[in-house]
């Protein structure tokens, strides 16, 4: 069976788009092969800035013939007085068989005519030629260009196509380009055109033309960076996965050069220097064994080297100019300290319906004051003065020249400036450093992998700042929809939950957002906060907590569902309960209790649906069976012990106490019929089950746990 190759050659694709596009091409081709019965091994991709390619090994020469049974009209309609009607004859013609070969089959709707037909498989070449243009056009891009046909869209102009089945060309056409065997090598050091003899040898052919696939480029880039760094004793290049992925997708044959800059620039904060090198020039920083920045950098080239040093000299000259700009902006900004810039925020818009950053600063300050007091009452000490001053200065760096030039440094610049400026007369240096740290950390964490703010004061401010943004956006109905989240509200909500969890802040999300809404009182946003928006916000927060527990902490979905069903607004408490349930869920007693609670819920649900009365309280005089008397006696004892442990947050021990009633519960269901004819007895037994469910569902709703049998239990 031959290998299949598709290569789409084009102008340079933006580096950030290549990985997703390559994955989409793999998924779409795999889907096509599966749908068209052309089974092969999992396709492998080959991507560079100038091409997206994919290789599927072992494609059948043709689809297998497909034999299937198709259903026609009912037997009553197809035959009349034993003779075929027009309906039967039409069905036979459609199926391509004689009427005599039609058969009768039984279906849930009665007797119907059927025909067994064999569909001849098409050649692989024919199938691929028909559907590959759809595969290419269907690759999703953040931005696309339209070409000759409205259905043909691609991120950059397509310059060549290679489509081969073994050593034969598949006649595919896209954007007016016909597929052939001619690919192209590296733009500078490779062959302008290279002939692909067969699909299986594609990677080797391109390697000879100085083009490597992404995994090979990654390895070659790392080796080049290591080799260049070894020329400086005791140095190492600063690991940066995101930058590494970027330079890999900017090259086809990578190499690295070592450059240097004037050590006097090291007087600038390393955050500024690294941002200039990393984000603006795509350079890797070099540091010593202690992590201190050295006056060198590494640039990755898309060529085989720089023997004369011309490229290195150009990079050094550009970097020197960028560093000079950064130093000029730093010095210029010091002429107006942060405390003076606060009023300037009246001219900086946060969001057109939510006002300026000055108004946002005031809202966040008020919310921080409430949260500091709330935490203090719950035993968590927060230096409210530090938080208040940091909130006051937090957004002032938006008015600085350095942030205008290097927007990636927002917050970081404010923290750096607060560290070196006099914030108040006679302010102790320790307080100034604490305030600077809060401002510096205000946007943390920027992802689930990022660290949270380092201090509790930083955590309080970071949480309140994000809460204010989310509240305002939901008030305006600007919540995330599908994959769209233009205001990064999911990321901010993730940051809130991660920060609360890791700093173990004893607070309620519901109360926190309710107070944030109060801070908006009287504003245009508050007037737009409908009941629907409020419900959407509640669902959004719960979903983000579920994401944190399941995807970040790795807990099972049923455990997460069970715990959140019993309460979710206290993040720290929810984490503790999930961890406890996860530890005990594999025990036999817990499994049995989960099954019993499913059964209890089913019984109570059916009773409600059928209008059966459920007693308000359990009447001991109506407990006629020994098994139900035993269960009724054990419930208060176990509940008291479990609730005492739950109050002390000893959830695992509480769950063990709950599991002790397993024997009594099992005996109850073995010996007692709940839904008896006697209405009073039935209502009393339902009240007993409802009491059991209520008393022991405060840690988790055990009926949500997926048991070995799938949790499907019959009601009694």
N, C-alpha and C positions, 0 to 999 in steps of 0.2 A: 504494500500500500504506500503510495507516495506521500511526501510531506507537502504541506501547503504553506506558502509565504505570501504575506501582503505587506508592502511597504508604501507609506504615503510620504513623499518627499515634498518639502515646502520651505518657505522662508522661515527664519528663526522664530520659534515658539517661545513666549515668555516662560522663564524658568519655573515660576510658581504654578503653571498650568499643566506641566508635562506629566507629573505623577498621576494626577486624577484622570487625565485624558488617556494615558496608557492603560490604567485599570479599566476604564470604561470600554476601550477597544477590546480588551481581553474578555470582559463579561459579555459584550454584544456578539463577538464571534463565537464564543462558547455556546451562547444561547441559540445562535443560528445553526450551528452544527448539531446540537441536540434536537432542535425542532425539526430539522430536515433529515434526521436519521443518518447523519454522517459522523458517527462516533469516532473520537480520537482521544489521545492523551490530552491532559490539560494544556491549553496553548501557553506559550511563553512569549513575553514581549521584549522588544528591543527599541529603546527610545534614546534620542539625542535632540539637541535644539532644532535640528533640521529634518527630523523624520520621526514618524511613529510606525513601528513595524511589529508584526506578530507572526509566529511560526507555530503551526499545528502539525504534530508528527502523526504519521500513519492514517491519512484520510482514505476511506474507501473510494474506489474508482467510481462507484455508483451507489445510489440508495438501494437498500434491499427492497424487493417487491413487498407490497403491503396487502395482506389479505384481511378483509374486514366484513362484518355483517351490517348491512344497512336496512333500516326499517321503513316500510311503506305504509299504505293505507290499511285500515282494519279489514279483516276477512269478510265482514258483512258487506262492506262497500265494494270490495275487490271482486266478489263473485255473487252472481244472482242466478238462481236455479242451476247451480253447478257450472255455470259458464263465466269466463273472465269478463269483467266490465272494462269500460274505457280507462278507468282508474288503474286497474291491474296492468293493462297493456302499456299505459304511459309509464308506470313505475318500472316495468321490465325494460322498456327502451332506455330509460334513464340509467338503470343499472347495467345495461349492456348484456342482458341475458334473455333467453327465451322464457316465455310465460310458464312453460312446463318446469323450469328450474327454480321457480319461486317456491318458498317454503312457508309454512305457517308456524308462528312462534307464540308462546303465551307470555303476556306482559301483565303488569298490575292493572292495566286498563282493559285487558281482554285479549282476544286472538288477533294478531296482525300478520301481514305478509312481510317477508324478509328475503333478502338475496345476499349470497356470499360472493363478493367480487374481489378480484385481485388487481391492485393498482401497480402498474409497471414502474419500477424505480427509475428516476432520471439520473443522468451522469452527474458526477460531482462538479465537473466543469460548468455544466449548464446551470446548476443550482447556484453556484458561487457567482457566476457572471450576472445572474439576475438580482441577487440580494446584497452583494457587497457594496454597491453605491448607497443603499439604505444604511448599512453598518457604518460607513464612513460619515455620512451626513448626520447620523444620529449621535455622534460623540458630543457630549455636552461641553460647552465652553462658557466661561463667564462673559465673554464677548465674542461674537462671530462676525464674519463677513459673508455677504450673499454674493453668489456668482451668477452664471448664465441662467440657471434654473432656480426658481424659488426654493425648491427642496434641497438644493445643494449649497451647503453652508460649511465653512471651515474657518479656523482661527486666523490663518495666513494663506496667501496665494499658494496653491498646489503647483509644483514645478515638475514632478515626475511621479509615476506609479510603477511599482513592480508587483505583479500578481502571478504566482507560479504554482503549478501542481506538479511536483517532481521537477522535471526539466522543461515542462511545457507551459506556455503563457496562457493564463486565464483571460479571456477577452472582456476586461472590465474597463469602463470609462467613467471618469468623474471630472467635473469642471472642464470638460473639453480635452482632458488628457487621457490618452489610451495607455493601458498598462503594457509593459514590456519586460525585458530582462536587464535593462540598464539602470543601475543605481549611480550614486555619486559619492565620492570619497570626501575627505576633509577639504574644506574650502581653500586652505592655504598650503598645507604640506602633503595632501593626498592627491589622488587622481581625480580629474574633473568628471570622468565617467568610468564606471567599472562594470563589467559584465558578470552577472550572477549565473553560473553554470547550472546550478540546481538549488532547490529551496533549502535542502538540508545543509548546504555549505555556505549559507548566507553570512553567518557571523564570522567565519574564517575569512571569507572574501573581503568583508568590510574591515576586518582587522588589518589586512594587508594594505588597505587604502587609508590607514590611520584613523579609523573610526572604531571606538569601543562602546560596548553596551554599558548601561548605568552601573551594575555591580563591579565591572572591571574598572570603570572610571573612578569609582569610589576608592577601590583598593589602590589604584595608581596615584590618586590624589593624596591619600594618606601617606604613602611611601615617599612622595615628593616633598610633602610638608615636613616629614620626619628628617629626611636627608638634608634639607635646607637648614633646619633648626640645629642639627648637630654641629654646624660650623661655629655655633656660639656656645662656649663651655657653660654647663649648668643651666641652660635655657630649655624651655618647652613651649610649644604653641598651645594657645588657650583653646581647649575643646569647645566646639560650638556646632551641634548637630544641624541646626536650622541653616546656618551659613554653609556648612559642608554640603548639605543637600542642594542648596542654591548653586554653588560653584560647579557641582557635578552636572547639574542641568544647564549650565552655561557653556559647557565644553564638550568636545568630541575626542580630544587627545590631550589630557591635562598634563601640565608640568607646573612647578612652583619656583618662584624667585624670592630671594631675601632682600629686603630693602631696609633703609634706616631713616631716622629723622633726628633733628637736633634735640639733644637731651634737655634743653631748656623748656621744651614743651611739656615735660613731665611735671612741671609746676602746676599745670591744669589738673583738675580731678580726673582720675582714670576713667570714670563713667563717660565723661565728655570725649576723651581720646578714643576709647573703644567704640563708642557710638559712631564717631566720624569714620573710623576705619571699617567697622563692620557694616553699618547700614548704608553708608554713602559710597564706599569704595570697594566693598566686598573683600576686605583684607582681614587676615587673622592676626590677632595680637600675640605678642611673645612676652612671656613672664619668666621670672626666676623660680627657684624651688619653693620660695615662700609665697608665690603668687603676686609679687611686685612687678609692675609693668616695666618692660625694658624698651629702649628707644629703637625698636626694630618692628618690622611687620613682614607678613608673607602674602604675596599675591599669586593667585592661581591663573595660569595662562592657558589659552586654547591653542597651544602650539608646542613644539618639541623643545623649547628652551630659549635662552636669551644670551648667547655666547659673548656678544659684544657689550652687553649691559645697557643697550639703548632703551629697552622697555623698562628696565629697573629705574633708570634715570628719570623717565617720564612719570612713572608712578610716584617717585619721591618728590618731584616738583609739584605734582597735583596735591599730594598729601600735605606738603608744607603750606600751600596756599589755603587749604581747608583748615588746618590747625591755626594759621594766622587769623582767619575769620573767627574761629571759635574763641581765641584769646581776645580779639577786639570786642566781641559781643560780651564776654565775661567782664572785661574791664568797664565797658560802657554801662552795663547793668548795675554795677556797684554804685553808680552815682545816684541812684534812686532806690533806697532800701525797700524791702518787702512791705514793711508797715506803711510806707507812703503809697504803695501801689494798691492798697485795698480799695480805695475809692475809685481807682481806675477801672475796677471790675464792673462799674455801672455802665460802661461802654462796651462790655464783652457779653454777647448774647449766649446764654446756655441753650435755650430752645425757644422759638418764637412765642409759644403759648405758655411757657414756664418761666419766662423772664430772663434776667441777666444772671451772671455768675455772682454778682453782689447779693442778689436776692436768694440764690441757692446757698451761699455761705451763711446767710442769716437763718435759713430754714435748718440747715445741718447743725448749726450751733445750738439751736433750741432742742433739736432731737437728741443731740449729744448730752445736753444737760439733763434731760429726762432719763436717758439710759444710764448715765453715771449714777444718778440717785437711785434708780431701780436696782442696779447691780450692788450698790452699797448696802441697800436694805436686805439683800440676799447674801451678804457676807463677802462680796468681791470688792476689794479696795481699788479705786481708780483715781488717779490724780486729775480731778476735773479741771483744774486750772491749766494743766498741760494740754488737755484735750481742747479746751475752749480757745486757747491761744493758737494752737495748731490749726483748728478749724478756721480761725480768722485769717490765717496766712496761707492756707492750703492752695488756693487757686490763683494767688497773686503772680505766680511765675508765668501765667498765661500772657501777661503783659510784657515779659522780658524779651529781649532780642534773641537770646540764646534759644529759647523755646520756639520762637517764631521760625528760626532757622533749622533747628533740630527738634521737631515736634515729638520725636520718640522719647525725649528727655523730660516731658511734662511730669511734674511731681518730683522727679529726681533733682531737677535744677532747684526747685523750691527748697528741698531738703538741704542741698549743698549751700545755697545762699543763706539759709537760716543758721547753718552751722558756723558761718564766718562773719555774719552781721550782728550788730547790737540790736536786739529785738525790743528791749525795754531798758530804761535806766535802772542800774543796779541789779539787773537780773543775774542770778547765779549761773555760772557756766554750765553746771549740771542740768539746770532747767532748759537752757538754750539747746543743749545737745539732745535732750529728751524731746523737745518740740521739733527739732530738725529731723529726728528719727521718725516721728509720726508723719510729718509732711512727706518725707522720702518714701515711706511705705504705703502711702494712701491708696495706691491702685493695686496693691497686692491682695490676693493672689490673682495673677492674670490668666492662670489656667489651673487645672487640677494638679499639674505637676509642679507648679510654682509654690514657693513658700508663703506662709501667711505673715502679716505684720509681726515684728519681733516683740513688741510690748503690748500689754493689755490696753494701754492708751491708744496705741496705733490700731489695735483691733476694733476698739469702740468707734474711732473716727472712720475707719475704712468701711465698717458695717453701715454706719449712719449715712455716709455719703452715697453708697450704693442703694440703700433703701430709699433715699429721697429720689434718686433717679428713677428707680423702678416704679415707685408710687406715682410719680408725675406722668410717666409714659403710659401706664395702665389707665390713669384717669382720662387721658386723651384718646384711649383706644388704640395705642400704638404697640400693643403686645406682639410678641413673635408669632408668626404664622408659618406652619410647615418648616421648610428649611430656611426661611427668611427671618433674619434677626438684625436689622440694620443698626440698632442701638446697643447691640451686644448685651441684651438683658439676661439671656441665659448664662453667659459667662459671669456677669455681675452677681446673679443669684447663686451660682455655684460658689463664687468667692465668699458671699455672706455665710453660706452654710458651712463651708470648709473652715472659715475663720472662727465661727461660733463653736464648732465641734473641737477644733484643735486647741483653742483657748479655754474651752469648757465654760463658756459664758452662760450663766443660769438665766435665760430669758425666753419669752414666748414670741415666736414669729408673728402670730396673730396680733398680739398686743403691740409689738414693735411697729408693725405696719399701720395699725389703727392710730397710733400716736403720730406717725409720719403723715397720715391723712389729716389729722387735727392741725398739724403745722401748716398745711396747705389751706386751712379754713379761710374763707373770704376771697380766695384767688379764683381766677377763671378755671383753672384745672380742677379745683375741688367741686365746682358747680357741675362739671362734666362727669364726675365719678358716679356712674350709674350702678344699679344693683348687678347688672350683667358684668360690668367691669370688675366689680368687687369679687364676684364669684369666679371670674377668669383668673384674677390674681391669686385667690386661694388655691385653685387647681394648679396654677403655675408653680407656686411655692412647694406644694406637696410633691409635684412631679420632679422638681429639682432635688428635693430631699431623697426621694426614691432613687434618682440617678446617682446621688452621692453614695448611698448605702449599697446599691447594687453594683454599679459600674466602677466606682472608685475603691470602696472597701471590699468588694467582692462577695457580698452576702447573697444567698439564694433569693430568687424573686418571691417565692411563696412566704419565706420568713419575713421579708421586707413588707409584703402586703399584710401579713398577719399583725405585725407590730404597728404599722401606720393606721390600721383599722381601729386600733385601740387608743389612738392619739398621736399626733405628729408635730404639733407646734413647738414643743420643747425639743430642740435638736439634740442636745447633749443626752437627754433622757432617752430619746428614740435610739440613739447609737448604743447606749448601754443595754437597752432592752433587746435590740437586734443581736448584739453579741451574746447575751445570755441565752436567748432562744436558739441561736445557731449552735451553741455548745451542747444543749440538751436535746435537740430535736431527733438525734439518732437513737435515743434510748427507747426501749420497748414500752415503758410506761407512758412516755410522752406521745408516742405513736398511737397508743390505744386511746389516750385522752383526746387527741386530735380527731380520731374517727368518731368517738362518742359525741364530741361537740358538733361535728357535721350532722350527725343524726339528730341531735337536739334541735339544731337550727331548722332542719327540714321539717321536723314534727311541728315546731312552733309556727313556721311559715305556712304549712298546710292548714293548721288550725285557724290562723288568721284569715286565710283565703276562703275557707269554708264557713267562716262565721262562728266557729266554736268558741265558747267562753273560756277565758283563762283567769283563774282566781287571782285576786289582788295579793293575797298572802296565803301561806300554807297553813291549812287547818289540821293540827295534829290528830284531831278526832276522826278525820277521814282517811288516815293512813292505815289501811287495813292489812297490807301485806308486810311481812317482816323485812323484805328487801328494800321497800320504800321507806320504812321507818329507820332502817340502818343508814340509808343515804341522807335522809333528812337530819339525822343526828350528827353525821360527820361533816355536813356542809358548814355549819357555823364554826366548828372547831378548826377545820382546815382553812376557812376563809380568814379567821382571826390571825392564825399563824402566818398565812401568806401575805395578808395586808400589812402586818407589822414589819415583815421583811421588805415588802415593797416600799413602805414609807422610808425605810433606811437605805433604799436603792440597792438592796441585796437581791437582785432579780433572779439569779441562778438558784439561790437557796429557796426563793419564793416559788419558783417553778417546780422544784423538787417537792415542796409541800403540796402543791396543787396535784402533782402526779400521785400522791398517796391515796387519793380517793378513787383511783382507778378500779380497785377491786369492788368497791361498793357500787360504782357506776356500771361496771360489767354485770354484776349480779342483778342490778335493777333491770337492765334491759333483757337479761335472760329470764327473769321471773315475773316481770310486771308488764301488762298490756296497758299502754297509756290511753289509747283512744277507745275506751269502753263505752257502753251505752249509757251507764249512769252518769248524768250530766254533772252532778256535784263531785263525784270521784274523779271524773275526767278533768274537770276544771282545776281540781286540787293537784292532780299529778302534773298538769301543764304548768301550774304555778311553781311546783317544785323544780321542774326543768328550767323554767325561766329564772328562778332564783340562782340555780347552779350556774347558768350561763352568765348572768349579770355579775355574780360574785367573783368569777374567775376569768373574766375577759378584760381586766384592767391593764394587764401587761401585754397581752396579744390576743387577737381573735384566732383561737386555735383551729377554728373550722377552715381557715384559709390555708393551713399547712397541707401540702400535697403528700398524701400517704402512699404506701407502696401499692395499694389497690386503686389509686387514683382518687380516693376520697369519696367514692360513690356509695352511699349507704341507703338502705331502704328505711322508711319511717315505720314506726310501730303504731 
